[in-house]
Amino acid sequence: MSEVIVYGADWCGDCRRSEALLKALNVEYEKKDVEQSAEFTEEAKAISGRTNIPVIVFSDGKHLVEPSDAELQAELKLRGII
C-alpha cells in the first residue's frame, strides 16, 4: 500500500490542487479515481462518512477531506513523508 492514497476525480479542482502539491513535493501517491470506479466511490465514502473529495488517506489510517495545501503539507511533515 502507498503511504498516501488520493480518492478524487479529474474534474475536481480541489483534487487537482492537492495532487499538484503532492507532485511538487515529490510525494508518491496512489490515485483512486471515483469517476472510474463505483468501488472507489464507496471506499472514499466509507472512510470519510461523506461524499466530498478529495479524500486523502495515509498509511496509518488518518485521512483528510478537502484539505487546504497547508493542512496537507502539515500532515505530510508530521508523518515524515516530506
DARA-V10795 format. One record per pair of residues at least 12 apart in sequence whose ideal C-beta (glycine too) atoms are under 8 Angstrom apart, sorted by sequence separation. I is the first residue (numbers start at 0). J is the second residue. If there is no record, write none. Layout:
i=(I & I)
j=(J & J)
This chain:
i=(5 & 18 & 31 & 52 & 53 & 5 & 51 & 52 & 53 & 61 & 51 & 47 & 49 & 5 & 46 & 55 & 47 & 57 & 3 & 33 & 55 & 59 & 58 & 57 & 3 & 5 & 7 & 9 & 57 & 2 & 3 & 4 & 5 & 7 & 8 & 10 & 2 & 3 & 4 & 5 & 6 & 7 & 8 & 9 & 1 & 2 & 3 & 4 & 5 & 7 & 8 & 1 & 4 & 6 & 1 & 0 & 6 & 18 & 6 & 17 & 6 & 14 & 17 & 13 & 14 & 6 & 13 & 11 & 11 & 8 & 7 & 6 & 7 & 6 & 7 & 5 & 6 & 20 & 24 & 5 & 6 & 17 & 26 & 5 & 6 & 21 & 4 & 17 & 20 & 24 & 3 & 4 & 13 & 16 & 20 & 3 & 3 & 17 & 26 & 2 & 3 & 26 & 2 & 1 & 24 & 0 & 3 & 2 & 3 & 2)
j=(17 & 30 & 43 & 64 & 65 & 18 & 64 & 65 & 66 & 74 & 65 & 62 & 64 & 21 & 62 & 71 & 64 & 74 & 21 & 52 & 74 & 78 & 78 & 78 & 26 & 28 & 30 & 32 & 80 & 26 & 27 & 28 & 29 & 31 & 32 & 34 & 27 & 28 & 29 & 30 & 31 & 32 & 33 & 34 & 27 & 28 & 29 & 30 & 31 & 33 & 34 & 28 & 31 & 33 & 29 & 29 & 39 & 53 & 42 & 53 & 43 & 52 & 55 & 52 & 53 & 46 & 53 & 52 & 53 & 52 & 52 & 52 & 53 & 53 & 54 & 53 & 54 & 68 & 72 & 54 & 55 & 66 & 75 & 55 & 56 & 71 & 55 & 68 & 71 & 75 & 55 & 56 & 65 & 68 & 72 & 56 & 57 & 71 & 80 & 57 & 58 & 81 & 58 & 58 & 81 & 58 & 75 & 78 & 80 & 80)
